[in-house]
């Protein structure tokens, strides 16, 4: 009985958080979609970075754009990549420059002015994500945060921040993927309605 009650509490907390961010972050989500659309129509790309589960979310979201988001929706491939994909680059950078630079270093080689970087950190404190966001701003790359807790200090390096107001990693991650899917679905609708290339 105790486990069933705990399970129900987990689902309720997750649903309550999603309802809250649905009310509080709607305008910011639309602004994020605007930034992404402008970038793609200008020849830019979407990039994602994060650690652990957020690395998996980075790969998940990039793949939704590069390959397919919705199975019944046909459209062209959309330029997106996860800075977490290359094990040789990650380990090489970690070995040669330190783990704090594992996203910054490839971003400086692959990123271009007008691109968009999504920095994903459930605590808002991941140093390597913050360094990538700082580098992106130096390079005139738009910075979007998928963050948790208060969002700080990462939030200060973001042009737009989608902050899930909770500190439990699992609940924040559940909201991050919901937010990511919402942004990409709205973006995909726009790109299908008015193809960009």
N, C-alpha and C positions, 0 to 999 in steps of 0.2 A: 504494500500500500504506500509506503514511504517513497519508493522509486516512482510510482505512477504519479504521485502528487508533485514530485520534483520535476518529472518530465512535463507535466501540465504547466508548471510555473515557468519552465524554460520557454515553452512555446508562447505563453502569454506575454512574457517579457520581450521576446523577439517581436511579436505582433504589435505590442504597445510602442516599441521603439520605431518600428516601420510606420505606424500611424503618425507618430510625432514628427518624424523627419518628412513624411508626406505632406504635412501641414506647414512645417517650418522651412523646408529647403526647396520648395517647388520653384520659386523665382530664381534661386541660384542654379538649380538644375537646368533651367531654360537658358540662363546665361552661359553655362558650360557648353550646352549644345550649340549656341551661337558661336562661341570661340572655336569649337571643333569644326563646324561647318565652314567658317571663314578660312581656317587653316587649310582644310582639304581643297576648297575651291581655289585657293591660291597656290596649290602645288605642294602643300605641306603634308606632314604625317603625324599620327598619334603615337606616342611612346609611353610605356608604363614601367614602373619599377617598384619593388617592395621586397621584404624579407619573409621567408617561411611561407605561411599561408597567404600572405600578401604577394609573394613571388608567384605563387600558383594563380592568384587572382589576376596578376599582371598578364600572365600567359593566357589565361582563360579569356580575358577581355580583348586582348590583341587578336586572338584567334577568331573571336566572334566577328571582328571587322574584316580581317584578312580572308577568312574562308566563308563563314555563314553564321548569321545570328538566329534567323527563324527558318525552319525547314521549308515552308511554303512560299518564301519570299526570294525571288531571283533578282540579283543585282550584281554589278561588277565587284571585284575585290577592292577593298578600301585599305589604303596605306596605313599599316599599324605594326608595331613591333614591341616586344617585351625585352627590356635590357637584362633580363634574368636568364635568357635562353642559352647563352654560350658558356658551357662549363670551362672551356679552356681560357676564355677571356676573364671570367670571374675569378678563377683560381690563379691565373697569371697576374692579374691586377692585385688580388689579395696578397700574393707572395711578394710582388715587386714594389707595390705602393701602399699596401695596407687595405684592410677590409672597408675602411671608411670611404674609399674612393672607387669601389667596384662598380658603381653606377655613373659617377661623375666622369671617369676616364672614357668609357665607351660613348657616353653622351657627347663629349667634346669632339669625338671623331665622326659620329653618325648624325648628330643633331644639326639642324639648319635654322636660321632665322625664319620665323613664321610657323614652326612646328608647335606641337603641344606635348607637354610632359605631364603625365599623371603620376604623382608621388603618393604611394599607398603606405600608411603606417597607422596601426591601430592605437598606438600610444601617442603619436605626434612627435616622438622623440628619436626616431631612428636616424642616427648621424649620417649614414651613407645616403639615405633618401634626402635629408636636408641638404647635404653637399651637392647632390644632383639638382635639386631645385634652385640652389644658389647659382650653380653653373648655368642652368637654363636661363635664368634671368639675365645673367651677363651676356648670353648669346641671343637675347631677344626672342626666346622661346616662351610661349605662354605656359604658366604653371598652374596646375589644378591639383588640389589635395583631396584625397579620400582619407580622412583622419578620424581618430577617436579621442576620447577624453575631452580636454579643452581644445585640442588641436595644436597647441603650442609645444615647442617653438616652430614646428614645421609650417603652421598656418601663416606665420609672418613672411614666409618665402613664397606664398601662393597668391596668384592673382585672384583666384576663386577657391574657396575651401568648402567642401561638403563634410561637415564634422558630425559624427554620430556621438551624441552626448552620453556616453557610457564608457566604463573602463574594463568591462569583461570582454576579453579578446574574442571569444566565440560569437557573442551577440553583435559586436562591432563588425566582425567579418561577414556575418549574415546580412547586415545592412549594407556593407560596402558592395557586395555582389549585386544586391537588389538595386542600389543606386547606379552602379555601373551598367547593368542591363537596361535600366530606364533611360539613361543618357544615350546609350548606343541605339536603342530602339527608336527614340525620338529623332536621333541623328539620321538613322537609316531611312526613316519615313521621308525626311526632307530630301535626302540624296536621291531617293527613288522618284519623288514627285518632280524634282528638277535635277536631272543628272548633271554631274559636274565635269565630266570629260568624255 
